[in-house]
Amino acid sequence: MTTQTRSASSRKAPATSKALQQKILHHLHTTQGTYPEKASALAWWEATAAAINEFVMAGLTDTQKTHSRYDTRAVNYLSMEFLMGRLLSNNLHNLHLFETTDKALAALGQNLTDILEQEPDMALGNGGLGRLAACFLDSLATLNYPAVGYGIHYEHGLFEQHFRNGRQIERPDDWREYGNPWEVCRPESVQQIKLYGYVETVYEDGRARKVWHPGRNIKAVPWDIPVVGYNGANVNILRLWESRATDFFDWDVFNAGGYVDAQIEQAEAEAISKVLYPNDETEAGKELRLIQQYFFSAASLADIVRRYQRAHGDDWTQFPKLVAIQLNDTHPAVAIPELMRILIDDKDMDWNHAWQLCHQVFSYTNHTLLPEALEKWDLHLFEKVLPRHLELIYEINHHFLTEEVEQKWPGDDGVKSRLSIIEEGARRMVRMGHLSVIGSHRVNGVAEVHSELVKSDLFPDFHALWPHKLTNVTNGITPRRWLKACNPRLAELIDRHASKDWPVRLDKLQKLTDLADDARFQNAFMKIKHENKEELADVIKALTGIEVDPGAIFDIQIKRLHEYKRQHLNLLHILALYRRLLENPDHDMVPRVFIFGAKAAPGYRLAKDIIFAINKVADRINNDERVGGKLKVVMLPNYRVSLAEKMIPAADVSEQISTAGKEASGTGNMKLALNGALTIGTLDGANIEIAEEAGEDNVFIFGLTVDEVKALNSRGYNPYDYYLNDAELKAVVDWLDTDYFTPGQPGALSSIKHSLLDGGDPFLVLADFRSYAEAQLKVDARYRDRKAWARSAIINTATMGKFNSDRSIQDYVDRIWKLKPYPRDNA
């Protein structure tokens, strides 16, 4: 934590409301070309953003001058996702301009809350991976560390989710249809990216040299989005690459009547940055994904090398001292052979020198233990798209196996086979996880249990070979967005009872534990929770038409829809509660509203079936008068950052129910706990550390542990053992085969039952069901004791200091990146 950041808690707004009022009017007139009586809400948002951008761009200029002056070492964070959400509110808070802007707009007859709703979410990610990257950029700027985020300038992002008859429908998410006031195009930094073609061996002066003759060239156009640190700290950049054709319009073809054919090259090139995660069920989809990953990795490396050589020319001695590159998951792993290509082919460097530099600059974050999430590329596809890179991967693999593995395990072909970057089989594959580990000087997991499993289960041979390479950096979240901005009532209460610099010193929330049993503080805390629930109830009504009672328990599960996250375990429990109410309308339970937010990948059929099941069950329960208002189910459409900002402050219960050993960390669990929700969860990912910090009395732990999961699977798990020996469980699973929830369509929900029984229940839903249901009874009992519940909620908020992304970044700095803070000169 820098001195500048620590001492800035009382920093004043950089402008008065009167001055800001004039700036907004100025931009309304000169930027938007309108006037107050005529301006739309969108125009007011654009004008306000333009006014705030004056401060943002001044900070960016100062930051870049400072970094240039001191020739700083910087981290370059490569990620396929940056789930930034809306920026106006975030920038106002970080610049201490929120209240000033509120007053300025009020004087102009406008409401800031309404204007903030005009901003579309920046659709640059899907879930935790992208939201974590956004938090990290916020913390890097706040702590004054030089950093650049690199990603793709998606035109449509993931997709906009709608429901039709309960089923997920994907529609393009035109997040920048009307422009984006925060981004700046940088044509001076355009890069040319090669694809396809062939490799020629050329002999010059007795030396063999490789020349890649590409079949296509793509133009990578950079768009910079400033990332504003808190308290007037640095303003770093997120650089996003847009794909364009080099010669995108053929006049001759057009003039000959081929009006569509004339633009084919443009359409093919633009497809690269069109959408996040194109469906890879087809060969064309797989090829596009690989091209996307190479496109942004190659453009980013070209930019990194350009910036380095601008200051240092061909002196490469300083390169590893000034450049750190973090691979966020395996998506940018192809950057490793790409840097080798640049150094060897373009800069004429010998292999050993190039590999030494390459190994020193790269580090890799592993986010998953799921084998299918550790990317593998068909070797023939890789050779087609990136022929030179496959040659380099072969050579990296050869040096690794013959020098390092052979030295450690001489003659052991079994170990070589396990560690090889090339997986042999009917279809030979390139293992990107292996390439990431071999090419990096540090590899980290993202929670303590996950990092240990990376060592023991995922990469045990690599850990044996390099016992000091694998480390842990537990994830974190930025409290600026995930408490101060999204939960202003609670933030103001904390301001009054803890140090006001808690947004940068989250450990200071610990002071609230002294008030956990104070009746007045409990009442104030729970009053805020209830007001947040009332606001979310209004959102639910507006989006779905469903009326919910803010006095009920708001039980929330928000995350990507995936079997291992086990939304279907939550669904089975809902069915069990519904069945109990039908059998006994007087069944004693605290009214509960189960609220989901989740998108399923377009090609993930079972995940989409689970969404359909939740919606159909909700339709039946919400319209069944027999439940007496004790049970409601809501699936909110198009879950995204701005919706999460409304859901998280209103949550009573945080569902973190992944199979133990499957969730690397989770960050939704941290956001919900920080805002006073009680976790019901397995001992998985960061749930373990949350339970350690808050105390197990203030969370609800259930289910098999990591070791018990391993033991059960090793014995041979048979889901029928649980299905046949638990009458309630069998009844609710069998319910899915009927047409009770899908009138006239028996079996419409059967795919879920099939996955749980004949599909082998790979994530042990049935094995954990009874433990989960019993933990939910404890939730019900605790909520009836309002003082006990308030106490646990307060302690959850008070003990989340560890999960500040500022702490995560400091861990990266200390263990991996070795950066120094450089506060901007004019801060």
N, C-alpha and C positions, 0 to 999 in steps of 0.2 A: 504493500500500500504506500503510495507516494505521499510526501508531506503536502504537496499541493492539493491532492484529493482529500486528505484528512481535514485540512484546515478550512476547506471551502464550504462547510455545512451552512454557514450563514450568508453565503454569497447572494448579492442582490440581483434582481432582474436587470439585464443590460439595456432596458429601455422603459420609459414610463408608459402608462396606458394611453396618454395623450399622444405621445410620439408614435406609438404603435398604431393608434387609430389613423394617424395621418399616412403612415406607410401603407396600411391596408387600402385606404381610399385611393392613394396614388396608384397602386397596382390594379385596383378595380377599374380605374380610368385608363391607365396607360398599357397595362398588360392584357386586361380582359376587354377593354374597349366598351365599357358600359358604365352605368351610374346606379347609385343605391336604389332608387325607386323601381328600376327595371331589372336589376341583377337577380339571377337565379341563385338557389342555394349552392349549386355547383360552382358558379362564378365567385361567390363569397369564399368558398373553400380554396379555390385556385388563388384568389387574391391574398388570402391569409397565409397560404403556404409560400407564396412569392415573397411576402413581407418577412416571414421567418427565415426564408432562405438567404436573406441578406446577412443574417448573423451566422448561419450555417456555413456559407461560402467564405465569409471572412475567417472563420475558424479553420476551415479546410486549407485556405491559403497560408495562414500562419503555421499550421501543422506541417505542411509540405516544405515550407521554407526552413523550419527548424530541423526536419529530418535531413534535408539536403545540406544544411550548414554543418551538422555534426556527423554526416555520413553514417547514419545509424544502421545497426543490425536490425532486421525486420523479419517477422514471420509472415509467410505467405500461406494462407489457409485455403486449401483446395477442397471444394465440396460441391456435389451435385445439387444440393438443396440449401437454400437460405430462406427460411420461413419468417420473413420480416414483419408481416402484418401491416397495420397502418402506421405511418411515420409522423403525422402531424402531432398527435397527442404525445407520442414518445419524445419528439424533439422539443415540444413546449416544456415538458417536465424536466428534461435534461438541461435545458437552457434557463430554467427557473422563470419561464414566461407564461405559464399556464394561467395563473390568476390575472396577470397583466392583460393577456389576450382576451380572457373572459370579460374583463371590465371594458376593454376597448370595443369589443364587438357589441356588448350590451348598450354602450353609448351610441352605437350605430343602429340600434334596433334589431340586432341579431343575437341568436343563441348559440354559443360555442358547442354545446352538446349536439345540437342538430347539425351544425356544420361539420363536425367530426364524422358524422354518419355518412357524409357524401364521399368519403375516401374509400376506394376499393382496397381490399387486402392485396398486397403484392404476392401474387401466386407463384412463388418460386420454390415451393417445397410441399411435402406431404405430411410429415409428422415430426416425431422427436428429433430425428437427425437434423432436419432443417431448422427447427426451433432452437436446438442446442447451438448450432452454428451462429444463429442470430444473437443469442445471449452472449456467446463468446466475443463476437465483434463489439458488442456494447461494452463488455468488460475491458477488452483491450484498449478501447478508446478512453474509457473512464480512468484506467490505470496508467494512461500515457505511454503505452507500449506501441512502438511502430509496427503496423500490421496492414496487410492488404488481404481482403477476402476475394477469392476468385470463383466464379460459377458461370452459369448459362443464363442468358437473357431470354427466358421462355416467353413466347408470345401468349400462350394460353395456360401455362402452368400445368397443374394436374388435371382437374376438370371441375366444373360446377355440378354439384350433386342435386338431383331432383328425385322425387318419389312419384311413380305412377302405379296406382293400385298396389302400393306397398313395395314395389321393386325399385332398386336404384337405377336411375337413368343418368348417363353422363352427357353433359353439354359443355361446349368450350367456355373457358373462363377468360373472358376478354378484360383482364384487369387493367390494361392500359389502352382501352379503346379510345378514350378521349385524352390520351397523353398522361404523362407522369411528371409532376413538377419537381420531383426530387432528383431526377436523373439528368446527367449531362453526357452527351455523346463526345467521344474523343477520337476524331478521325485521324489525328496525328499518330495514334498508336495502333492503327489497323495492322493485323497480322495475316500472312498468307499460310494456309494450312493445306498440306498435301494428303492425298488419299489414293489407294489402289496402285496400279502400275507394276513396275518390276525393278529389280536391283541388278545393276551391272558391276562387274569387277573390272576395274581399270588399273593398269600397271604403269607406274610412273617412277623413274629413277630406281628401278629394282624393287619398288614397294607396291603392294596391292592396296587399292583403295576402293571402297564401295560407293557407288553412285545410285541414288534412288531416283528413278524416272517415274514421277507420279502420273496416274491416269486422270486425276482431277485436282483442281486447286479450288479451295473455298476461302472466301474472305471472312475473317473474324473481326467484327466491329465492336469496340469496347464502349460500354455505357457505365459511367461511374455514379454510384449512389453514396453520398456522404453518410458516415455513421458517427453520430454525435455522442461524445462522452458526457457523463453527468458532471454537474458543477462547473461547466465551462472548461472541461478538460479537452483533450485532443479531438480532432475530427479526422478519422481515418476514412478509407474508401472501401466499398464493395464494388469490384470491377466485374461486370457481367458481359459475356461475349454473345453477340448476335451473329448468326450465320447468313452470309449473302453470297450469291454467285459472283465470280470475278467478271465474267461477261454475261450479264443476265438477260440481255435482250438481243435477239438476232433480227436485225432490220431486213436482211435479204429474205429470210423465211417469212417474216410478217408481210412484206410487200408482195410475196408470191401467193398470199392467201392463207398461209399457215398461222392464223392468229393465235391459236392455242399453243402449237408446237414452238412458236418463237419464245415462249416463256417457260419451257420445260426445265431448262437448267436452273432458272431462278427458283422454280417451285421445289426442285429437288434439293437445292442448297438451303433454302429457307426451312425445309422440313427438319433440319438438324436442331434448330432452336425453337421449333414450333410448340412442342409439348413435353412436359416432364414425364419420364418413364413410359414411352410408347409400349403398347401391348407386345410382349415378346413371345407370344404363342406361335407366331409365324417366323419363318426364316428372315423375311424382310424386316420384321420388328426387331429381331436379334441384331441384325446388321446395323440398323439405325441406332440402337442403344450403344453398340461398340463405337460407332462413329461419333456419337454425342460425347462419349467419355474421352475419346482421343482429341476431339475438336477443342474442348475447353482446356484440357490438360496441356496440349501443344501450344495453344494460344497463350496460356498463362506462363508457361516456361519461356516462350519467346519474349514475352513482356518482361519477365524477371531478368533474363539475360540482357535484354536491351537496356534496362534501367541500371544494371550493374556496369555494363561496358560504357555507358554514358559517363560514368565517374572514373572507371578504372581501366578502360581500354582492354588490351589483351593480357593484362596482369591478373592471372587467375589465383594468385596466392591468397588474396583476400576474400575470394568467393565463399568458402565455408564459414568465414568469420562474420560475414555480413548477411548471409542468406540462410534462412531456415524455411523448409517447406513441409507443411503438415498435410498428410493424406487423410481426409476425413472419410473413413471406410475404404473399401477396395475400388470404388468407382474411378478415382484418379490414379490407380496403380500404374497405368500405362505411362505415366509421367516419368517413371524410372528409366525404362529403355529410351524414352524420348530425350531425356537429358543426356544419356550416353550417346545417342545419335548426334545431338547438337555438338557435343564436345569432341567426338571422334571424327564425324564426317564433315562438319562445318568448321570446327576450330582446329582440326588436324592434331588432336591430342592423342597420346598413346593410351592403350587400354588401362594400364594400372593407374596412371595419374587420373584418368577420367573416372574410374570406378571409386578411387579414394575420395574425390570431390563429391561424387554422387552419393555415396554412402554417408558422408558427413552431413549433408544438407537435409536428407529425407528422414521423416519420422511418420509413424502410421498409428492411427487410432482404430482399434477393432471394436465394432459395435454389436457383434452378434456371435452366438454359438451355433446358430442354425446352419447346417451344411448348405442348404439351398441358397442362403444369403451370402455365402462366401463365393464370389463369382468365379465361374469357369467359362472359358470361351472355347468353342470348337476350333481346333487347330487350323482346319482348312478355311474357316471364316476369317480367322486372324491373319492367315497368310494372304488371303484375297484383299483384305482392307489395308493391312499394315505389313507388307512383305519385309521391309527392312527391320522392323521392330521384332518380328519373329526370329530373324537371324540373330539379333542382339540378345534376345531372351535365351536362345540356344546357347550362346556363348556365356552369358551370365550363369546359366545352369551348369555348363561344363566346368567353368572355373570353381563354382561353389561345390559341386560334387567331387571333383578330383582333388581339390586342394583342402577344403575345410572338412567335408564329411568323411572323406577317405582317411584324413589324418586322425579324426576322432574315432571312427569305426572302420578300421581297415578291412576291406574285403566283404563288408556287410551289405549285400545288394538289397536286402529287405529295407534297411534304413534309407538307402539311397532312393528306393522306389517311393517310400513315404514322404521324403523331403524334396523330391524333384519338383521343379516348377511344371514339368510336363507330366500329366497323368496318362499312363498307358491304359489301353482298353480298346473295346470295339470302336469307340470314337475317341481319339486322342484329344486331350483338353489342356488348355493353359490355365493353371491355377493362380488366380490373381492374389489370393491371400498369401500364398507362399512367396510370390514375387515381392509383395509388400514387406513381408518380414525380412527376407534376404537383403532387399535393397535399402532398408532403413537402419539407422543407428539406435533408434528406440522404438518400442512398440508398447502401447498402453491399452489396458482395458478401462472401463468407465464406471466401475463400482468395485468394492473390495472383493466380493464373492465372485463377480464376473472375471476379474483379473486373475484370481487364483484358478478358476476353471479354464481360462485361456492357457495357463501354464500346464495344468494337469490333464485336461481333456482335449483341447483344440490343437495346441501346438506343443505337445510334451517333448518331442524330439528336438525341436528348435530351442526349447527351454534348457534341455540337457546340453545342447551344443553351446548356447550363449546364455548362461544363467543370470546375467545382469542386464540383458537387453529388454526383457519384458517387465513392465512396471504398471502401476495403477495411478489413474487420475479420476477420482470420483466426479461425476457430472455436477453441474450447478445451474441455477437459473438467475436471471437478473431481477433483483427486487425492485428495480426502478419501474419496469413494466408490470411485473407480476404481483405487485402489492401497491406501490405508491400510485401508479397510473390507473390500474384497473379496479382498485378498492379504496377510493379516496377517503371514505368515512373511517375505515379502519386505520389508514395511514395517519389521519389527523389525530385519532385516539392515541396511536403510538407516539406521535410527536409530543403529545402532552405528558406521557408517562415514561418515555425512554428518551435517550439522547436523540437530538434531531438529525444527527449524521448517520442514523441507522441505514439509509439507502446505500451507503458505501461501507458501513461497519455493521453488517447484519448480526454479528455476534452480540451487539448491544441490546437486541431484543430479549436477551436473557433476563434483563431486569423485570420483564413482565411476569416471570415465574413468582416473584414476590407478591404479585397481585392476583394469582390464580385462585385464591380462596376468598378474595375480597368481594363481598356481595355487590357493592356499587360498581366495581369494575366489571364483574361478571354480567351484570344487567346491561351495562353500556355495550359490552362486547357482543352479547346476544341480541341486543336491539339492532345493532348494525347488521348482524347476520340476517335477521328477519327482514330488514329493509331491503337488503340485497336479494333475498328470496322473493319479495314482492315484485321487484323490478324484473327478475328472471321470469316470474309467473306471467308478467305482461308480455315479455318476449315470446314465451311459449304460446300464449294465446294468439299473438299476432302471426306467428309462423305456422302454427298447426291448427288453431281453433280449439285446442284442448284447454279447459280450465283446470288449474291445479290449486291446491290449498297451500299457501305459504306456511301454515302451521304444521304441515306434514314434514316428515324426514325427507330431505332432498338427497337422494342417493344417486351419485353421478359416476358414470364410466365414460370417459372421453379419451379416445386413442384410435389409431389405425385399426381397422377390422381385420383381425388375423386369428387363426385357430389358437395360437399359443397365448394370445392375450385373453382368450376364453370368455368372450361376450356370451357364448352359448351356455357357459356355466351359470352366469347371471340369469339368463333366460330360464333355465331349468328351475332355479330357485323362485323366480317370479311365478312360474306355472305351479310350483308347489304351494306358494302362498294363495294363489287364486283357487286352487283345489281345496285348500283348508277352509277358505271363506265360503265356497259353494257347499261344502259338507256341513259347515256350521256357521251360519250368518252372524252368530254372536262371538265368533272366534276373536279373542282378545289380542289385538296388535295395534301398535302406534301407526296411524295412517302414514303411508309411504308413497313417494313419487320416485319412480326409477327413470332416470334421464340418461339417454345415450347420445353421443355424437361420434360418428365414425364414417369414414369412406372406405370402400373396398376396392382393391385394384380391379380394373375393368375385366381382366381375364381370370380373376380368382372366383370361380363359380360358387364354391361352398361359402365363402365370405359374403357374397351377394345373397345367397340363400338365407344366411343368418340375419342379415338386415331385413329381408322380406319377412322372415318369421317374427322378428321383434315387432315390425309394423303391424302384421296381422294379429298377433297376440294383443298388441296395444288396442287395435280397433275393437276387439271383442271385450276386453276388460273395461276399457274406458266407457263403453256403452252398456255395461251390465249393471243395472240398478241393484242387483243382489249383493254386490260387494260393499254397498253403503258408503262409497267414497273413501274406503280404507286403502285402496290400491289404484294407482294410475301408472301408466307407462308412456313415455314420450321418446321418440327418436327425432331429434332436431335435424333438419336438412342442412347440407352444405357446411359441415363442421369446418371451422377455420379459426385463425388467431383472434379475430375480432369477436367471434361468438364465444370462444373460450374465455375472453376477458369478461364476459357477462355471466358465464356459468360458474367459473371457479370461485368468485367471491360468495356465491350463493350456496355452495355445496356444504351439506352436513357430513356426508359419508363419501369417501374417496375409494373407488373400486380399483384395486391393484392386484389382480387375481391370476396373473400368469403362472404357468407351471414352473415350479422351482427349478432354476438353472437355465431358463429360456430367455428371460428378459435381462438384457445386459445391465441396464440401470433403470431407465425410466426418468422422466423429468416432470411429467404430469403429477406424479405422486408428491414431488417437492412443492409444486405450485399450489396444489390443493391443501397440503398440510400447512404451508405458510399462511394461507388464508383461513385457517381455523377449521379445516375438515379433518375428521378422524378416519384414518386408513383402515380398511379391511383388506388384508392382503396375505399373500404367501411370503415365506422367507426367501425372497428372490430379488435380485438386482439391488437397488438402493433402498428397497423396503427394509432390509436388514439394518442399514445405517440409520434410517429414519426411526425405527423402533429403538435403536440404541440411544439416539439423541433424545427422543420424546419419552422413552420409558415404555416397556411393554404393557403397562397398565393403561396407557393412553392410545393404544392401537388395538386392532383385533386381528391376531395372527391365526391362521388356520392352514391345514393341508400338509402334504408331504414335504419334507425337506429335500435338499439336493441329494443327500446321501440316500434317503429313503426312495426317491425317484429312481436312482441308479440301481438300488437293490431290487426294487419291484420289477424293473425292466430286465434285469439280469436273470431273475427267477422265471420270467415269462409272464407278462401282464395279460390277463384275460378279462376284458370289460364285462363279460357276462356274469362273472362272479359277483360283481357289485349290482348289476342290473337285476339279477334273479333273487338277491338276498336283501333287497330294500324295496318294500312294497310301494312306498311313495315315489321313489325314484323310477321304478318300473312303470308306474301309472302315468307319470308326466312324460316319460320318453315315448311310451305307446300313444299318448295323446297326439304326438306329432304325425302319426300315421293316419289319423282320422281327418274328416273335413270339418271338425268343430270350429277351427279358426279360419278355414278357407271353404265356406259353404259351396257344395257342389264340386269341390276339387279335392277329393280324398287323395292323400299322398303328396300334396303339394309341398309339405314340409318334411317329407320322409328322408331327404338327403342328409339332414342333420342326424336323425336316428341311425341311418346307415353308417355315417362316419363314426358314430360313437360305439357301434356294435360290430358290424361286419368290417368296417374300416379300421378297427383295432384301437380306436380312441387314442391316437398318438400323443395327445397332451393330457391324458389322465383326468379328464373331466369327471367321469363317473367315480373314479377312485377318491377324488377330493370333494364330491358333492355333499356327503353327510357332514363332514367337518365344516364345510362352508355354511351349510344351513344352521348348524349349531352356533357358529360365530355370529350369524345374523340374529339369532335369538339374543345374544349378548348385546348387540347393537341396540335392539329394541329395549332391553332392560335398562341399559345405560341412559338412553334418551328420556326415559320416564323420570329419571332423577336429574332434574334440570341443573342443579348445582354441580353434580358430578360431571355432567356433559360439558357444561361451561368451563369447568376446571380443565378437563382434558383438551378442549378446543384451544383455550388460552395457552396451555403448555405446548401444544403442537406449534402454534405461531411463534412462541418464545424460543423454541429450541432448534429452529431451522437455520441458524447462523452458518452452520457448516456447508449448507447447500447453496451458498452464494456463488454465482459463476465467477466473481472476482477471486474467490479462493481457488476455484478450479484453474483459472488462468495463472495465478501465482504458482500453483503446483506445476503447470506446464513450463513456466518460465524457469523455475528452480531445477526441475528434473530433466527437462528436454531442450528447451529453446535457448536458455541463457541470454535473455534480453535485458536491456537497461531501459528505465523509463526516461523519456525526454518530454517534459511539459513544453507546450508551445510557447514561444517567446513572448507573445502579447496576450497571454491568458489573463 
